[in-house]
Amino acid sequence: MPLLDDAIREEVRTMLTGLTEPVRVVVFTQPFRCQYCAETRQLVEEVAALSDKITVEVYDLSQDREEAMALGVDKAPAIVPMRADGTDYGVRFFGIPSGYEFGSLLDAILTVSAGRVDLMPETMAFLEALPEPLHLQVFVTPTCPYCPRAVVLAHHLAVASPKVRADMVESLEFPELADRYHVYGVPRTVIDEAGQYFLEGAAPEWMLVARMQEAVGMPVTVNADAHRHP
């Protein structure tokens, strides 16, 4: 039974006409202890069927360990959208991007295809000077209307910098990870592996960048008065 109805398929098909470069979407599943692996694969394949510029590759997390390690995938279901030429922007989805997060998946595919994002000049300057890699984890639930804003911002930062990786993490599918980072409300963006630096809510770009600067020990150079895109 299709996950996308006719109206949504037509809307998505229209959106995907905006793809410029071909996109390869890698999906990791596993046969056990994975509630939504089958649905995640089906969702990605239904989207891919709407554009000849999208191809899908499916791997088993347990059996295809080399592929999983190469992409930094340690749990399933996982989605890795990248350029068809192999360019990996560090955009990740862990858990099914359903509900409001379906829009985040479409944005990621379009953004990876374009390979460019629109961020504040202050943000771009910070990313160019970033002294060390950063791993952003945005914890969400499918019913959270504010979560996609946080996910899309994190993914755009990853596309803008090879030193940033950004994961959407579906909290209900990975409760142990959510517990580790004290996720009691969503969205919650965790900036460092220790969980010392984080933001709750759909924070504006300047606020997330300021927190990232704190996390790497850089002077905070952005504030509420900085230019922000609507």
N, C-alpha and C positions, 0 to 999 in steps of 0.2 A: 504494500500500500504506500503510495507516494507521501512524502512528508510535506511537500510544497503543493499547494493547490494551484489551479490554473491562473488565477489572478496574480498570485505572488510570482509564479514562474514568468509571466509576461513582464511584470515589473522588474524582476531581476535580469531578464534577458535584455531589456532596454538599458539598464544600468551597465551591463557588461559590454555594451557597444563602445563604452569609453576606454576599454583596455587598449593599451598601446603595444607593449611587449608581451610575448607569451609568458604564461605563468604555469609553474609546476607546483602542484599541491601534494605534499607527502603526508600520508596518514599512517599512524601507528595504532595498531589494535593488539589485543591479547585475548585468548580464549577464556581465561578465568579471571574472576574478581574485577570485571569491567562491565558495569551496568549498561553503559551507553556506547560501547564500541561499535556495535552493528549500526546503530542509528547515526553515529558520527560519520562513519564511512558512507552510509546512504545519503546523508545530507550533502556531503562534499561532492559525491558523484552526481547527484541531481543538479547541483549548481554548475558543475563542469559540463554537463550535457547541454547547457544553455549558451555555451560559447566555444567556438573552435580554437580559441586561444588559451584554453585551460586544459591541462592534462593532470591525471591523478595517478599516484603511485601508492600502493598499500603494502605495509610491512607488518610483520608480527614482532612485537616488542621483545619477546623471549627468544625467538629463533633468529631474527635479523639483528643481532646485537651490534655488529660492526656498523650498520647503517644508523642505528639508534645512537651509538656513542659518537659518531661523526657529527651528528646534529644536536648532541646534548640532550637527547630525549631519554628520560628515566621513568616515565609513567604513561599510562594510556587510559583513555584515548588521547591522542596528540595530533595536532595539525600544524604543519610547517609550510606556509606559502612562500615560495621563492621564485626567482626568475627561471625560465626554462633553460637558460644558459648556465645555471648553477649558482648564480649570485644569491647569497643568503643574507638577508638583512637583519636576522636575529628576531624575527617575528614568530611568536609561538602561541598556540592555544592548547591548554590542557583541560580536557572536559569538553562536552558538546556545546558549541556556540548556538544554543537555542534561545527562544524567547527574544528578549531585547538584544542579546548578544549576536543574533544572526546578522544584524547590521554591522557589527564589528568585523565579522568574517568577510562580508562583502567589501567593506572599506579596506581591509588588509589586502585583499586580492587586487583591488584597484590601485592601491598605493604601491604595492610591490611591483606591479606592472609599470607604473609611471617612474618609480625609482627616485621620486623627489617629493618633498613636503613643504608646507608653508608654515614656518616658525618665526618667532621674533628674532631680530638680529642679535639680541643679547643671548638668546638661547643658542644660536649657531656659534657664536664666539665662545661660549662656555664649552660646547661639545668639541670644538676644535682644540681647546686647551685641556680637555679632560685627561688627567694624569694616569688614570687606571680604569679598567673595565667596570661597568656597573650592570647589575642584573635587577631589573624591575619586575616585580610580581604583583599583578593586579588581581585581587581576590574579588569574585563576583558571584551573583546568583542570576539565573535566567529571568527572574521576575523583577529585578532591580532596574528601574528606568534611568537611573543616573550612572549606572556602571559603564555603559558603552563609551561615555565621554572620557572616563578615566582610561579605559582600554585603548581607545583610539589615540589619545595623547601619548601614552607610553609607546605604542607601536610606531607612531610618527617619529618619536625620538630615536628609536632603534633604526629606522630607515635613514635618518639623518646622520647617524654616527656608527661606525663599525665597532666602537667600544661599548655600545649599549645593546643589551638584549632585553626584550620585553615579553613577558608571558601573561596571557590571560589564564587565570586558574579558577575553575568552577569549585567554589568552596564546599558544596554539598557532596561532590564526587571525591574530594580529597580532604576529608575531615581531619586527618592527622596533621596534614600540612597546615591547614587552617588553624588548628590548635597550637601548633608550634609558633605561629606568628600572631597569636592572640587575636584572631579575626572574630570579632563579636558583632560587627556591622560591615556592610559593603556599600560602595567600593572601598577597599583598603589597599593602598599601594605601598608595598614593602620595597625599600630602596637598597638595603644591604642584606647580606646573607644572615647576619646576626639578628636582624629585625630591630635594630636600635633606631633606625631612621625610617619613618613611614609617614603617610598622609591618609587621612580618612575623608571620604566624600569625593565628589567630582571637582577636585581643586583646579583652579585656573593654571595655565601654563607657567606663569611667573612663579607661582607658589611651589609647584613641583620642582622647578629648576632651582629655586633657592634652597629647597631641602636637599636636592642632589648635591649642590655646592657644599652644604654643610657636611654631607656624608663623606665627601672626599677631602675635606679640610681646606676648601678654597674659600676665599672671601665671597660673601653674598653680594652680588652685583645687580640683582633684579628686585623689584618691589612692586607694590600695588600701583604705583604711578607710572611704571614702565608701559610702553605701548603694547597693547594686546589686540590680537585679531578677534573679531566677533565670532 
